[in-house]
Amino acid sequence: MNFSALSMEPGTPYPLGASWDGHGTNFAVFSGHAERIQLCLFDEQGKHETQRLDLRECTDGIWHGYLPNARPGLLYGYRAHGSYKPEQGHRFNPHKLLLDPYARKLAGELKWSDALYGYRLHSPRADLSFDRRDSAFAVPKAVITHEHLARTFDWGDDRPPRVPWSSTVIYEAHLRGLTRARDDLPERDRGTFSGLGHPRTVDYLKRLGITTVELLPVHAFVHDRRLIDLNLRNYWGYNTLAFFAPEPRYLSDNTLAQMKWAVKQLHAAGVEVILDVVYNHTCEGSELGPTLSFRGLDNLNYYRLLPDDHRYCINDTGCGNTLNLSHPRVIQLVMDSLRYWVHEFHIDGFRFDLGVTLGRETHGFDVGSGFFDALMQDPVLARVKLISEPWDVGPGGYQIGNHPAGMAEWNGRFRDDIRKFWRGDGGMRGALAARLQGSADLFDHHRRRPWASVNFITAHDGFTLHDLVSFNDKHNAANAEDNRDGGNDNDSNNWGVEGPTDDPAINATRGCVQRALLATLLFSHGTPMLLGGDEFGRSQHGNNNAYCHDDPLNWFDWLQVESDIGRALRSYVTRLLELRRQHASLRGERFMHSREAIAPELLDIQWFDESGEEMNAAKWDYFEGRLLAVRRVVGVGYGRADATLLLVNNTAEPRAFRLPTPALRWRSRLDSALPTANEVTTVGDEVAVAARSVVLLAADVELCAS
């Protein structure tokens, strides 16, 4: 269909994006400094630009127009005219086709070409030059959609599971890696939302005891040019191109309904879906990066630039650029995106990559920043789970415990302290206690609860659990960066041999430490997060930065899942999660400080050494202390309390623990050294704990009526 300039009507500045009303489409895009915005229409294949139409109306910096008969399925993009003055922050170049920041669906893939850059890439003057090559052939096109209006997807009686924070167990997984190698699924569905929602996948998560799946980024993203040249890929997806569009490769039928269907299947099983989202930077990179969307629409407003030289991007993210969350239109963009995923896809929460960046104002990180204020008061978003990664690489970038009440935070201190303790470092007994206690030293303020601490030992970034006990050093040669990438401080221990070994003693030790680490994670107060695959021993062969491998290095090996070793470890993790559900004292809905008496001689939490005596300052200061017992007691109603006693032995020899007074009818619930022993037995006054192991005891306590 041909459209003429005369058919373009004024339209409205809201909503932003392309909005079909059943008769035509309203287009609205923000640019506070453009002098002219053109709407570019394309054929069905996105190869040929068929028309350019001016958006003649501009209201408060929003350019808009209404095009009658523009229907769903139409492909479009923008061209922005204005000053090209990099030293002033302006990089307008109408030769570059720009993706709509509000695009809900994409057609085509990015094709790397020098034409994507607003400047002549190999010019001696670098980005101060101006490139006149047209980039339309290389840029994905936005697609007008109507699913949000027509309500074509039948949600039925879908309801958010709304799992209480105190009962939440997060499973961090990559959508593609989870099912890409699962040969019992149809080939076209592996590694897609169809694979995620498949009954076998859902059943696996449910049987394991997971309440909440946290997916690595599923927003449409770009593979770096350098990686493409090396035949690698940006597998993790932290390189966002479009904040409203799912990654096309993850939709096997090319419909948005497939993602909705997957969420619906998980909800039906009581499993929540959280998205890992990247609003701190975009795939356009530094000032030397390509012009794909934001840079060409309004570089000065969308990005943070050096205040004394607007030619350069501020790089608080380490990814080349930083979105300007101090600007109201950028805040609006992020808020609209978040609400879209909740409204249209029933997403249950978000994990904010480099969350400190989102709270930065001109003076630095601010817990009262405009974005945080907008987020925490929003009637839709304040009701879903919100998790921040509380650091970035900018000044004052480590802000753990300093985010707004109502948000949870990835607790890197938990990871580091627990790794060091079980590695065998001295002087870590106090740190172990703090992390078991929900990291009250970091989070017990402003009426926050222990769930604010998202506890993890491993995550996508770093070693897997198997590799944590198998490698002292990173082995990232396959990343083609001469092993320079990835962290050097892994707090790991290979226990005598680097990598795989046939030595039964070393393998036994590695198994003991893995099980002790898992028990520590799942018996700590706070919100536990498991790295997908740790439950069956997934390995990345010592690679601690496997971001660029869309291959078996990252994909779940389902033969290993069903192997004897994989089944045994998975059964152990399932049992840990069941014990956590059964015992309220292992979850801890409120911080405990040894001040509340639950019953005579029983405080809410108490710490003991192996002799059954309470810990004192001298014992806490003992550098070689590697034995600890913690008793936690929680009232559970009807005159009863749940009591657990966790015994920790991180020495190389078995140790006997004398149980503290008062004497309770303790029952053995778990011995990490005997993972297959399920019998519940009553214990005496003394319990043997194997080397590098934990034992969990439990007792019911009757409370005296007052």
Backbone hydrogen bonds, N-H to C=O, Kabsch-Sander energy under -0.5 kcal/mol:
donor,donor_aa,acceptor,acceptor_aa,energy
7,S,4,S,-1.4
8,M,4,S,-0.5
8,M,5,A,-0.9
9,E,7,S,-0.6
9,E,66,Y,-3.6
17,G,28,A,-3.0
19,S,17,G,-0.6
19,S,26,N,-2.6
20,W,18,A,-0.6
20,W,145,T,-0.5
21,D,24,G,-2.3
25,T,67,L,-2.0
26,N,19,S,-2.5
27,F,65,G,-3.4
28,A,17,G,-1.4
29,V,63,W,-2.4
31,S,61,G,-2.9
35,E,81,H,-3.1
36,R,81,H,-1.3
38,Q,79,R,-2.9
39,L,53,L,-3.9
40,C,38,Q,-0.5
40,C,77,G,-3.0
41,L,51,Q,-2.5
42,F,75,L,-2.1
43,D,48,H,-1.9
46,G,43,D,-1.5
50,T,41,L,-2.4
50,T,48,H,-0.6
51,Q,41,L,-1.3
53,L,39,L,-2.9
55,L,37,I,-2.6
56,R,54,D,-1.1
57,E,64,H,-1.1
59,T,62,I,-2.8
60,D,58,C,-0.5
62,I,59,T,-2.0
63,W,29,V,-2.9
63,W,61,G,-0.6
64,H,57,E,-2.4
65,G,27,F,-2.0
66,Y,9,E,-2.9
67,L,25,T,-3.0
69,N,23,H,-2.1
70,A,67,L,-1.6
71,R,69,N,-0.8
73,G,144,I,-2.6
74,L,71,R,-1.8
75,L,42,F,-0.6
76,Y,142,A,-2.3
77,G,40,C,-1.8
78,Y,98,L,-2.3
79,R,38,Q,-1.9
81,H,36,R,-3.2
85,K,83,S,-0.7
85,K,90,H,-1.0
88,Q,85,K,-2.4
89,G,86,P,-1.5
90,H,85,K,-1.7
92,F,83,S,-1.8
96,K,93,N,-2.1
97,L,95,H,-0.6
98,L,78,Y,-3.2
99,L,292,L,-2.8
103,A,100,D,-2.2
107,A,141,K,-2.4
111,K,138,A,-2.5
112,W,110,L,-0.6
116,L,113,S,-1.7
117,Y,114,D,-1.4
121,L,119,Y,-0.8
123,S,120,R,-2.2
126,A,123,S,-1.9
128,L,125,R,-2.0
129,S,126,A,-1.9
131,D,118,G,-2.4
135,S,95,H,-1.8
138,A,135,S,-2.0
139,V,135,S,-0.7
139,V,136,A,-0.8
141,K,107,A,-2.6
142,A,76,Y,-2.2
143,V,105,K,-2.2
144,I,74,L,-2.3
149,L,146,H,-1.2
150,A,146,H,-3.3
151,R,147,E,-1.5
152,T,147,E,-0.5
155,W,153,F,-0.9
158,D,155,W,-1.9
167,S,164,P,-1.6
168,T,164,P,-0.5
168,T,165,W,-1.4
170,I,528,P,-2.6
171,Y,212,T,-2.5
172,E,170,I,-0.5
172,E,530,L,-2.9
173,A,171,Y,-0.5
173,A,214,E,-2.5
175,L,173,A,-0.5
178,L,174,H,-2.3
179,T,175,L,-0.7
179,T,176,R,-0.7
180,R,176,R,-1.8
182,R,179,T,-1.8
183,D,181,A,-1.1
185,L,182,R,-1.4
189,D,186,P,-1.3
190,R,186,P,-0.9
190,R,187,E,-0.9
192,T,189,D,-1.6
193,F,250,Y,-2.7
195,G,189,D,-0.9
196,L,192,T,-1.8
197,G,193,F,-2.3
198,H,194,S,-0.5
198,H,195,G,-0.6
201,T,198,H,-0.7
202,V,198,H,-2.5
203,D,199,P,-2.7
204,Y,200,R,-1.8
205,L,201,T,-2.1
206,K,202,V,-2.5
207,R,203,D,-2.8
208,L,204,Y,-1.7
209,G,205,L,-1.3
210,I,205,L,-2.0
211,T,169,V,-1.5
212,T,169,V,-1.9
213,V,272,E,-2.8
214,E,171,Y,-2.6
214,E,212,T,-0.5
215,L,213,V,-0.6
215,L,274,I,-2.8
216,L,173,A,-2.1
220,A,242,A,-0.6
220,A,245,A,-2.7
222,V,239,N,-2.1
224,D,222,V,-0.6
228,I,224,D,-2.2
229,D,225,R,-2.3
230,L,226,R,-1.1
231,N,228,I,-1.6
232,L,227,L,-3.4
233,R,548,C,-1.9
235,Y,233,R,-1.9
235,Y,547,Y,-1.1
236,W,547,Y,-1.5
239,N,237,G,-1.8
241,L,220,A,-3.2
242,A,220,A,-1.6
243,F,101,P,-0.6
244,F,103,A,-0.5
247,E,218,V,-2.9
250,Y,247,E,-2.0
251,L,248,P,-1.8
252,S,250,Y,-0.6
254,N,251,L,-1.2
258,Q,255,T,-1.0
259,M,256,L,-0.6
260,K,256,L,-1.5
261,W,257,A,-2.7
262,A,258,Q,-2.0
263,V,259,M,-2.1
264,K,260,K,-2.4
265,Q,261,W,-2.2
266,L,262,A,-2.0
267,H,263,V,-2.6
268,A,264,K,-2.2
269,A,265,Q,-0.9
269,A,266,L,-0.6
270,G,267,H,-2.2
271,V,266,L,-2.9
272,E,211,T,-3.0
274,I,213,V,-3.3
275,L,349,G,-2.1
276,D,215,L,-2.5
277,V,275,L,-0.7
277,V,351,R,-2.7
279,Y,277,V,-0.6
283,C,240,T,-2.4
285,G,282,T,-1.2
289,G,286,S,-2.7
291,T,116,L,-2.9
292,L,290,P,-0.7
297,L,293,S,-1.8
298,D,294,F,-2.6
299,N,295,R,-1.0
301,N,298,D,-0.9
302,Y,298,D,-2.5
303,Y,299,N,-1.6
304,R,322,T,-2.8
306,L,312,Y,-2.5
309,D,306,L,-1.1
310,H,87,E,-0.9
312,Y,309,D,-1.8
314,I,304,R,-2.5
318,G,315,N,-0.6
323,L,280,N,-2.5
324,N,302,Y,-2.7
325,L,323,L,-1.5
327,H,324,N,-1.9
330,V,327,H,-0.5
331,I,327,H,-2.3
332,Q,328,P,-2.4
333,L,329,R,-2.0
334,V,330,V,-2.1
335,M,331,I,-2.8
336,D,332,Q,-3.1
337,S,333,L,-2.1
338,L,334,V,-2.6
339,R,335,M,-2.5
340,Y,336,D,-2.1
341,W,337,S,-1.9
342,V,338,L,-1.6
343,H,339,R,-3.4
344,E,340,Y,-2.8
345,F,340,Y,-0.5
345,F,341,W,-1.0
346,H,342,V,-1.1
347,I,341,W,-1.8
348,D,273,V,-2.5
349,G,273,V,-0.7
350,F,385,K,-2.5
351,R,275,L,-2.6
352,F,350,F,-0.5
352,F,387,I,-3.5
353,D,277,V,-2.7
353,D,351,R,-0.8
355,G,352,F,-0.9
355,G,389,E,-1.5
356,V,389,E,-0.9
357,T,354,L,-1.3
358,L,354,L,-0.7
359,G,355,G,-0.7
359,G,356,V,-1.1
360,R,357,T,-1.5
361,E,364,G,-2.9
364,G,361,E,-1.5
366,D,359,G,-2.5
369,S,366,D,-1.9
373,D,369,S,-2.5
374,A,370,G,-2.4
375,L,371,F,-2.8
376,M,372,F,-2.7
377,Q,373,D,-1.2
378,D,374,A,-0.8
378,D,375,L,-0.7
382,A,378,D,-2.4
383,R,380,V,-1.0
384,V,381,L,-1.4
385,K,348,D,-2.3
387,I,350,F,-2.6
388,S,408,A,-2.6
389,E,352,F,-2.2
391,W,389,E,-2.1
392,D,397,G,-1.0
393,V,316,D,-1.9
394,G,316,D,-0.8
397,G,394,G,-1.2
399,Q,390,P,-2.4
399,Q,397,G,-0.8
402,N,399,Q,-2.0
407,M,404,P,-1.9
408,A,386,L,-3.0
409,E,452,A,-3.1
410,W,388,S,-2.6
411,N,454,V,-2.7
412,G,410,W,-1.1
415,R,411,N,-1.5
416,D,412,G,-2.4
417,D,413,R,-2.8
418,I,414,F,-2.5
419,R,415,R,-1.9
420,K,416,D,-2.2
421,F,417,D,-2.5
422,W,418,I,-2.2
423,R,419,R,-1.7
424,G,420,K,-1.1
424,G,421,F,-0.9
425,D,420,K,-2.3
427,G,623,F,-3.3
432,L,428,M,-2.4
433,A,429,R,-2.0
434,A,430,G,-2.2
435,R,431,A,-2.1
436,L,432,L,-2.5
437,Q,433,A,-1.6
438,G,435,R,-1.6
439,S,434,A,-2.3
440,A,434,A,-0.5
442,L,439,S,-1.8
443,F,439,S,-2.0
444,D,440,A,-1.9
445,H,443,F,-2.3
448,R,445,H,-1.6
452,A,449,R,-2.1
453,S,450,P,-2.2
454,V,409,E,-3.0
454,V,452,A,-0.9
455,N,453,S,-1.0
455,N,527,T,-2.2
456,F,411,N,-0.5
462,G,460,H,-1.0
466,H,538,R,-0.6
468,L,464,T,-2.0
469,V,465,L,-1.0
469,V,466,H,-0.6
470,S,467,D,-1.3
471,F,467,D,-1.7
475,H,542,G,-2.6
479,N,476,N,-2.2
480,A,477,A,-2.0
484,R,481,E,-2.0
490,N,488,N,-1.0
493,N,468,L,-2.0
497,V,494,N,-0.9
499,G,470,S,-3.4
499,G,497,V,-0.7
507,N,503,D,-2.3
508,A,504,P,-2.1
509,T,505,A,-2.3
510,R,506,I,-2.7
511,G,507,N,-2.3
512,C,508,A,-2.3
513,V,509,T,-2.6
514,Q,510,R,-2.4
515,R,511,G,-2.2
516,A,512,C,-2.3
517,L,513,V,-2.7
518,L,514,Q,-2.4
519,A,515,R,-2.3
520,T,516,A,-2.4
521,L,517,L,-2.3
522,L,518,L,-2.4
523,F,519,A,-1.6
524,S,521,L,-0.9
525,H,436,L,-2.1
526,G,587,R,-1.0
527,T,453,S,-2.8
529,M,455,N,-2.2
530,L,170,I,-3.1
532,G,172,E,-3.3
532,G,530,L,-0.5
534,D,531,L,-2.4
536,F,533,G,-1.6
537,G,533,G,-0.6
537,G,534,D,-0.5
538,R,533,G,-2.4
543,N,540,Q,-1.7
544,N,542,G,-0.6
547,Y,545,N,-1.0
549,H,546,A,-1.1
550,D,548,C,-0.6
551,D,549,H,-1.2
554,N,551,D,-2.3
555,W,551,D,-1.5
556,F,177,G,-2.8
558,W,556,F,-1.0
561,V,557,D,-1.8
562,E,558,W,-1.4
563,S,560,Q,-1.2
567,R,563,S,-2.9
568,A,564,D,-2.1
569,L,565,I,-2.2
570,R,566,G,-2.3
571,S,567,R,-2.6
572,Y,568,A,-1.8
573,V,569,L,-2.4
574,T,570,R,-2.5
575,R,571,S,-1.9
576,L,572,Y,-2.3
577,L,573,V,-2.3
578,E,574,T,-2.0
579,L,575,R,-2.5
580,R,576,L,-2.1
581,R,577,L,-1.9
582,Q,578,E,-2.1
583,H,579,L,-1.8
584,A,582,Q,-0.7
586,L,583,H,-1.6
587,R,583,H,-0.6
587,R,584,A,-0.9
588,G,584,A,-2.1
597,A,595,R,-0.6
598,I,596,E,-0.7
598,I,602,L,-2.5
599,A,602,L,-1.6
602,L,599,A,-2.6
603,L,601,E,-0.5
604,D,596,E,-2.0
606,Q,631,R,-1.9
608,F,629,A,-2.8
609,D,613,E,-2.4
612,G,609,D,-1.9
615,M,607,W,-2.1
620,W,616,N,-2.6
621,D,617,A,-1.9
622,Y,618,A,-0.5
622,Y,619,K,-0.9
623,F,621,D,-0.6
625,G,622,Y,-1.7
628,L,648,V,-1.9
629,A,608,F,-2.3
630,V,646,L,-2.0
631,R,606,Q,-2.6
632,R,630,V,-0.5
632,R,644,T,-2.4
633,V,604,D,-2.5
634,V,642,D,-2.4
636,V,640,R,-2.3
637,G,640,R,-0.7
640,R,637,G,-1.2
641,A,701,V,-2.1
642,D,634,V,-3.3
643,A,641,A,-0.5
643,A,699,A,-2.4
644,T,632,R,-2.3
645,L,697,L,-2.5
646,L,630,V,-2.6
647,L,645,L,-0.6
647,L,695,V,-2.8
648,V,628,L,-3.0
648,V,646,L,-0.5
649,N,693,S,-2.6
650,N,626,R,-2.4
655,R,689,V,-2.7
657,F,687,V,-3.3
658,R,610,E,-3.3
658,R,656,A,-0.5
659,L,685,D,-2.8
666,W,664,L,-2.1
667,R,698,A,-2.5
668,S,681,T,-3.5
669,R,696,L,-3.1
670,L,696,L,-1.5
672,S,694,V,-2.7
674,L,671,D,-1.9
677,A,674,L,-1.7
678,N,676,T,-0.7
681,T,668,S,-0.7
681,T,679,E,-0.7
683,V,666,W,-2.0
687,V,657,F,-2.5
689,V,655,R,-3.2
692,R,651,T,-1.2
693,S,649,N,-1.7
693,S,690,A,-0.8
695,V,647,L,-2.1
696,L,670,L,-2.8
697,L,645,L,-2.6
697,L,695,V,-0.5
698,A,667,R,-2.3
699,A,643,A,-2.5
701,V,641,A,-2.5
703,L,639,G,-3.1
